[in-house]
């Protein structure tokens, strides 16, 4: 038994827009959406690690990969 999966080539992967995965967190932790790259950037700044040349590029890539959102009220 095999799964019917679509195999994409490198060019097809580049064309397909990547949707960020949204993770819901309780409202007391965050009040607005924030990307994973921004979380890491703020944390490293807070502990005194200086930003390097590729930090913004890396933060943008991580923001496109995962976003934390506040949980909707019930």
C-alpha positions in Angstrom: 0.0 0.0 0.0 1.6 3.3 -1.1 0.5 6.8 -0.3 -0.2 9.0 -3.3 2.2 11.9 -2.7 3.1 14.6 -5.1 6.9 15.0 -5.6 8.0 18.5 -6.4 11.2 19.5 -8.1 13.4 22.3 -6.9 11.9 24.9 -9.2 8.3 24.0 -8.2 9.3 24.3 -4.6 10.7 27.8 -5.2 7.5 28.9 -7.0 5.1 27.6 -4.3 4.5 30.2 -1.6 5.3 29.0 1.9 2.6 29.7 4.4 3.8 30.3 7.9 2.6 27.9 10.6 0.5 29.7 13.2 0.8 28.6 16.8 -1.8 29.9 19.2 -0.6 31.0 22.6 -2.6 32.2 25.6 -3.4 36.0 25.6 -1.3 36.6 28.8 1.8 35.6 26.9 1.4 37.7 23.8 -1.1 40.3 22.6 -0.2 40.5 18.9 1.3 38.2 16.3 5.0 37.8 16.4 7.3 35.6 14.2 9.8 33.2 15.5 12.7 35.2 14.0 11.6 38.3 15.9 11.4 36.3 19.1 15.0 35.1 18.7 16.2 38.5 17.7 14.7 40.1 20.8 16.0 37.4 23.0 19.6 37.6 21.7 19.5 41.4 22.0 18.2 41.1 25.6 21.1 38.9 26.7 23.7 41.1 24.9 24.6 39.1 21.8 25.4 41.5 19.0 23.6 41.2 15.6 25.6 39.8 12.7 25.2 40.6 9.0 22.9 37.7 8.3 20.6 38.2 11.4 17.8 40.0 9.6 17.8 37.6 6.7 17.6 34.7 9.1 14.9 36.4 11.1 12.8 37.0 8.0 13.2 33.3 7.0 12.1 32.1 10.5 9.2 34.6 10.5 8.0 33.1 7.2 8.2 29.6 8.8 6.4 30.1 12.1 4.2 32.8 13.7 2.8 32.9 17.2 -0.7 34.3 17.5 -2.8 35.1 20.5 -5.5 32.7 21.3 -9.0 33.9 20.3 -11.4 34.6 23.2 -14.1 32.0 23.9 
